[in-house]
Structures are given as C-alpha cells and as structure tokens.
C-alpha cells in the first residue's frame, strides 16, 4: 500500500476512535467528517508523494491553521492510545515507514 493511502487510512481511523471513545458518539459528526475529507484532499495534493515526511516535520504546511489545530487535537488524544487499537499502524507511524 502506498504511504499516502496508508496515512489516509490512519487519519480516518484516528478520527473514528476520537469520536467513539473521546466524544462517546456512535457516529462521526459532520465537522469531523469534513476534517477527514480535508485531510485526505491535502494528502492527495502532497507534492512529496510517497516520500513525504510526517506532516509535523514537513517544511511546507499545507493545512489551514484551524484545521491543523483540529487534527492536532485528535492526534494528541488518540496517538497514545493507537497502540491498543491498531498496533501495526502505530508502530509504522512512530517509525515513519
């Protein structure tokens, strides 16, 4: 699987976990679905393609500041818990492979 496709899957999974566990919802609210779609569009348009660094370390920040903060909020909460929900994805993300 290509790196960009894997990252899309991971961000969708993180948003889903955040909504189910943190917000205690059985559905993904419209604002978080919009965040997922926005993140996927940004990944599709990444000029680095499969050689992209983690967004946090990227020299080009392509997210709008408000969207970047919302993704950070999700990742800050879900990140430490990813090892329980998807250990392989969590390790790959940490190792940046």
Beta strands, then each sheet from edge to edge (+ up, - down):
end
